[in-house]
Structures are given as C-alpha cells and as structure tokens.
Amino acid sequence: MNNIKKKAKKNRDSIMELSAGIVVLTFVGLLYAWSIFKDPLMKMFETWSLSHISLTFTISMISFCLGGFVSGKKLPKWGYRKTCIVATSLLFAGFMGASMIPAGAPRDALLMLYFFYGICCGSGVGIEFNAIFGTIVVKTDERVGVVSGALLMGFGMGGVILGVAADALIERIGLLAAFRVLAVLILLIQCGSILFIKDAKKIERDSAELLTDDAIDFQPKQMIKTGQFWRFMIWVTMLDSSCLLIIDNAAQIVLAFGAPAVAGLIVLVFNGCGRLIVGTIFDIAGLNKTMCINSIFVFLSGTLLFMGTRTDNVFFIMIGLVFSGLAYGGNPAIASPMTKMVFGQRHYAVNFSIVNCSVIPAAILGPMLSACLLEKSEGNYTSTFIMIIILSVVSGLVLLFSGIKNKQGKKK
C-alpha cells in the first residue's frame, strides 16, 4: 500500500511539474512572436532596412543557443531555482529595456533593440528553456518523445497565445508600453515556477546513481566527435533554415496574399502542435522514420507555398504555413529524445544545449537568405519558396545517405 501511495504521489508530482514547465515555456515562447513586433517597429523606424530588423531575430536565436549552453553547464551546480532567477532577470531586463528604445534616434534604438531583445531576451529564454528540459526530461524513463513534445508545444504555442495578446495590447497601448506589460507578466510567471519544479541538482545526483557500466554516457567533447552528431546537425540545420525563411516573415507573407497579419500566426499554432505530434510519432516510429516524415513536411510546405504564388490562392499559402510550422516544431521534438537516447542522460542538459546550437547557423542562413531573396525580387516570395524546396531535398539526401542509429554504443 505504501508503494502504491508513493507511486501515486510521484505521478502527481510529475504531472504538476510537467504542467508548470509547460506554462513557463508558454510565456518564454513569446520570443517566437517576433513577426508581431517586427511590423510596428518597421513603421516606427522607417529608415531601418529589412536586413537590419531581421538581424534582431538572428541575434536572439544565437543568444538563445548560448544561453542554453550556459544553463546546461551551470544547472547541476546552481539548481533550478538559481538558474531560473538568472533567466528571469535577463528576460525582465530585456523586455523592459526594449520598451525604452528612443523613437527619435533610429541608430541608437536599433542597437538597444539588438542588446535588449536580441541578447538579453534571447539568452534568458535559452537559460530557462534548457533548465526546464534538464530538470524534467532526464527523469522521464518512458515516452520521452511525448514529454519533450508536450514541453515544446508549450514553448511553440507561446508565440501564438501571447502573440495574439501582444498584438491586441500593441493596438491598445502601443508597442513600447506592451513591452513593459510583458516584462512584468514574465517576471511573475517565472518566479511562480520555482514553487513547482524540483531542484535539478538532486536530479543530476539521482541520474549519476542510476548509471551502470553498460550505460550510454557521452560527455559533450565525446559527443561532438561522433558521426551521429554531425549527421543530425547537418540535417536539422537544413530544415531549421528552410522553416525560418517562413517564420521570420509569416505576417508579411499572408498580408501579401490578402489575409490579415494575425493569420500568419497559424505557423506558430502548428509549430506548437507539431512538437507534440512529432514527439508522439517518435515514440511510435523511431528516430529515422520520424526524421524522414519531417523532411517531407518541409518539402510539402515549399511546394504548397510555391503553388500559392503561381495561382495567387491564399488557401495554398495557409496550408503551406501549416506544414512549415509542423516541421519546425518537429525538429526540437526529435532533437530532445534523440540526445537522451543516443548520447545518454547524465550529460543531457549540456549535450541538448549543444544540439540546439544548430539554430545558430539556421538563424543566420534563414532570415538573411530570406532578406536577400526578397530584396532582389522586390518583395516577390517565389524565389523564397523555391529555396525551401531545395533545402528540404538536401536534408532528405543527407538522411538517405547517412541514417542515424536509434541507439548509440557505449562510449570508449
């Protein structure tokens, strides 16, 4: 009876912890609602070029990856509480600082936006993101894909739920005041998470005790020397780059085809749903088949978007955005369980942060390539959609000629 009660309590605690993690990631996922902030900023500062404003998102993605790496290294030492405090401080400073950019000084405002939204918010989100995963996923023995997908769904849906709220808030009180409100909301939610999420230091000790001589246990420097790691990184970078061609311009794309800007958030809706869907597929079909399905999602996205430009039909555009969201959401839903399954759980937090660094080249290649193609085509999206098809084919060829094992052997 005592064992049953203990198991029931453990299940309740796990559900509560998972729920708290989803709520936190929903709020920090606001970073992905960048296209909602982008248009008002372009109207406020008409001298900014598309390349200049797109660099903000690139900086935030790079900072996200670097913040995740720092979190992975420090989480075992600091524990979740201290790590969360660092993330909260950066996020609050980032959104509050972004609310203070000077409307009459475009150059200074751009540099401040790069620092506060790009560096502070990006690194704060990365630290919190990795702290949640390094705390919750390592304790999951079964259905890792579903748990990872549920957490990632919260992160992806944050861009939608809070993106819609932020859009309404901007209309009502203006962009800069909206940044201030969001800073306070994130502060409150982040602080509340400390009450529900278990300290990561104990988790690290527990996982160390569970290791046996035959356990998979790759340290970061060992992981990056494997072909498995590099094949996955090339594949996921191709897909992330193609999806970021869309996500960075979702609101502008739907506007160009006669739909309201808010309709562009459909890509974020399915970015969130795709994380749970693909995570579930991973548990059923395994690593390689799930990767293949995600490459097909991107190919379908590019093909449908291209058909939309040829027929001037917004229906094809919207369905293309759906597949783009599914694929982009699916990538981290594959990366999280893959990291634990192939490289082990003891160094999961750091290893996962390194795998997430695929976002850095993708965040550089995707938005910059998009800006270049749009500027050369004078705002026509046809070349952008063709590029998505090309990148999806490259990812498929990488997967075809270099499959990844579902299990990695014991490290030497």
N, C-alpha and C positions, 0 to 999 in steps of 0.2 A: 504493500500500500504506500509506504514511504517513497519507494522508487517511482510509483505512478504519479504521486504528488510532485516529486522533484522534476519528473519529465514534463508534467503539465505546466509547472512554473517556468521551466526552461523554454518551453514553446511560447508561453505568453510573453516572456521577456524578449524572445527573438522577434516575435511579431511586433511588439511595441518598438523595439529598436529599429527594425526594418521600416516601420511606419514613420518614425521620427527621421530616419535617414532620407526617406522619400520626400518628406515635407521640406527639409533643409535643402536638398538638391533641387527641388522645385523653385525655391527662391533664388539660389545662386545661379540657376539655369537662365536667369534673366539676361545673362551675358549674350546669349544666342539671339536675343530680340534686337540685335544691333540694327537691323534694317528699319525698325520703328524709329530709332533715334537718328538714323542717318539722314532721312529726308528733311526733318525740321532743322538739323544742323546745316545742311546744304542751303536751305532758304535763309538761314540766319547769317551765313557767311558765303556770299555768292562768289567771292574770289577764290574759294577753295576748289581745286580740281578734283575729279573723281579719284585719281590716283592718291592724292593727299588724304582724302577722307577714308579711302579703303585701307590705308596703312594703319589706321586705328584698330581695325579688326585683326589685322595681321599681328600687330604688337600684342594685342590682348591674348591671341592664341599662343604666341610664343611664351608670354608671361605665364599663361595657364600651365603649359608644359613644365616650365622651370619651377613654378610654384609646387607642382605635383611632385617633382623630384626632391625638392627641399622637404616637403611633407613626408615623403617616403623614408628619407634618411633620419628625420627627427622624431617621427611618430613613436618608435619604440622607446625613445628616451623621454620625450615630453608627455606622452599620453594624449588621449583625445582632447581633454579639457584645455591644456595649454596650446595645443595645435589649433583648436577652434578659436581661442582668444586672438591668436596671431592673425588667422584668416578674417575674423570679424573686424579687427582693427583696420586691416587693409581695405576691406570692402566698404566699410563706413567712410574711411578717408577718401576712397576712390570716387564714390557717388557724390559725397559732399563736396569734394574738390571740383568735380566736373560741373557742379551747379554754380561754381564761382568763375567760370571762364568769362573773360571780358568781351562783351558784344562789339565794342568799338575797336578792338585790336586783334584782327584776324590771325596774325602770325603768332602772337603770344597765346591766343586762345587755342590754336592748333597744337602747340607744344604742350600746353596744360592738358588738353584732351588726351594726347598720347601718354602723358605721365599718369594722370588720374584714372581715366577709363581703361587705357591700354595696359599700363604696368600695374597699378595698384589693384584695380578690379580683376584684371586677368590673373595675377599671381594669387590674390585672395581666393578666387574661385578654384584655382588649381590646388591650393593647400587644403581647402575644405573638401573638395572632391576626393582627393587621394586619402584624406583622413577617414572619410566615411567608408570608402572601399577597403582600406587597410584595417578597419575596425570590424566591419560586418562580414565581408565576403570570406575572409580567412577562417571564420568559424562555421562556414557552410560546408557540410560534407556531401550533401546530395542536392541535386537540382541547382547547381551553381549558376547555370545559364539563366534560369528563371529569376533567381535572387538578383543577379547582376542586372538582368533586363529590367526588373521592377525598379531598382535604384536609378538606372539610366533613363527609364521612362520618366521618372520624376524630374530628372535633370533636363531632359528634352522638352517636357511639357511646360517647364518653367518659362521658356521663351514664348509659349502660346498664351498660357493663363495670365502671366504677368505682362506679356507683350500687349495683349488686348487691354488690360487695365492701365498700362503705361500710356497707350495710345489715347485712351479716354481722358487720362489725367493730363496729358500734354495739351489736349484740346481745351480742357477746362482751366488749367492754371499756368500753362506754359512749360516749355522744356526744362528750364533751369530749376523751377520750383518742383517739378516732377522728380528730378534727380534727388532733391533734398528729402522728399517724402519716401522715396525708395531706400535711401540711406538709413532712415530710421526704422523702416519695416524690416529690413535685412538684419539690422542690429538686434531687434527684439527676437526674431526667429532663431538667429544663430545662438544667442545666449540661452534660449529655451531648450535647445538641443542637448546642452550639457547635462540636463536632468535625466535624459532618457538613454543616452548612448554610453555603453560601457567603456571604461578606460582601456586604451589599446595596449598599454604596457603589459597588463596581465594576459592579454590575448597572445602577445608575442612570446611570453614565457610558456603559456599553455601549448602553443604550436611547436615550440622547441622540444617540449617534453614528449610530444606525440611522434617525433621523428624516430625512425628505425634506421638500421644500417642500409636497408634497401630503398629508403625513401628518396624521392626526387627532391633535390635541394641544390638549385643553381644560384650561386651568388651573381650579382649583376655583371661583374667582369667576365664570368664564365658564360653567362647567357649570351652576351654580345659577340662571343667568338663562335657561336653555333650558326650553321647554315639555316636552321629552322627560324631563328630570329630574323635574319636578314631577308629571307624569302617572304616572311609575313610582313615585314616593314615595307618592302617594295610594293607588295600587293595593296596593303591598306593605304599607303600614300597615294597611289594612283586613284583609288576610289574616293578618298577624302578630298583630293584636289578637284576631281570632277564635280563632286557634290557642292563644294564651296563656291564653284563658279555660279551656282544657283542660289545658295543660301545667302550669299553676300548681296544679291540683287533681287531677292524674291519679290519685295514690294514693288520695285520698279518694273519688273517683268510683267506682273499682272496688270499694272497701270498701262503699260504699252499696248496691251491687248483688250483694253476697255473695262477691266474689272477694278474694284476699289483696292487701294493699297493693303488694307487689312486682310484681303483674301490671300495675300502672299503668305500669311501665317499658316496656311494649310501645310506648307512644307515642314513647319515646326511641329504641327499636330502629329504628322506621320513620322517625324523624327523621333518623337516621344513614343508613339505606338510601336514603331519599328524596333525599338530596343527590347521591349517585352516579347514581341512576336519572334524576332530573330533569336533572342535568348532561349525561348522555348524550342524553336527549331533546332538549336544547337544541342540541347539535351536529348532530342529525339534522333537527329540525323548525324551528329558528329561534326568534327571540325571542317574537313574538306568539302563536304556536300553543302554545308551552310555558307562557306566562302563562295562556292560556285553560285549559289542562289543569290547572294548579294551582288556579285558581278553582273548577273542577269538583270537585277533590279536597276542598276545604273544604265545598262545598255537600253532597257525599255524606256527609262527616263529620257535619255538623249534622243531616242527615236521618236517618241511621242511629242517632245518639245519641238523637234525639227518639223514634224508633221503639222504642228500648230502654226509655225511660221509660213509654211507653204500653203496652208488652207485658210489662214487668218481666223482660226477657230480656237476660242478660249477654252473649250472643253478639253482639247488635246493638251493645252498648256497646263491646266489644273491637274489632269491625271499624270502628266509628266512630273509635276512638282510632288505628287503623292509618292511616286516611285523613288524620286531623289531623296525625299525625307526618310522613307523606309530604309534605303541603302545607307544613308549617313548615320541614322540611328543604329543600324545593324552592326556597323564597324566596331564601336566600343563594346557592344553586346557579345561580339565574337572575341575581341581582344582580352576582356577580363577573364572569362573561364579558360581561354587558351593559355594565358600566362600562368594560371594556377595549375592547370592540367599538365602542361608541357614542362614548366620550369619549377614547380613546387610552390608551397605556401609559406615557407619560413621567411623568404625574402620577397614575398608577393608585393608588398607596398612599394618597394623601390623598383622591382622589376616591372610592375604595371606602369609606374610613372615613366620609365624609360620607353616602354612600348607606346605609351601615349605621346611620346615625342615625335611620332610620325605626323602629328598635327602641325609641327613646325614647318617642314618643307611644304606640306599641303597648304598651310595658311599663307605661305609666301607665293607658291605657284598658282593656287586657285584664284584669289582675289586680284593679284597683279596681272595674271593672264587674262582674266575677265575684263579688267580695266583697259588693257592694251587692245584686246579684240573689239571692245565697244567703241573706243576712241577712233580706231582705224576704220571701223564700219559705220561710223557716225550714228551710233545708237541702235544699229540693227543686231538682233540677237542670233541670227542664223549661224554665224561662224562660232559663236559660243556653244551652241547646241551640237554642232558637228564635233567640236573639241571634246565634249562629254562622251560621245560615241567612241572616239579614238582612244581616250583614256580607259574606257571600260573594256575595250578589246585588248589593250595592252595588259590590263590586270588579269583578264581571262587567260592570256597566253602565259603569264607568269605562273598562274595556278596550274595550268595544263602541264607545263614542263617541269614544275618543281613543287609537287604536292607536299603537304606538311603532315607529319605523323601525328596521330591523335595522342600519342604518349611519347615522351622523351625518355631515353635511357638514363640510368643513374649517372651522375657526374663522376668524372675521374679525379 
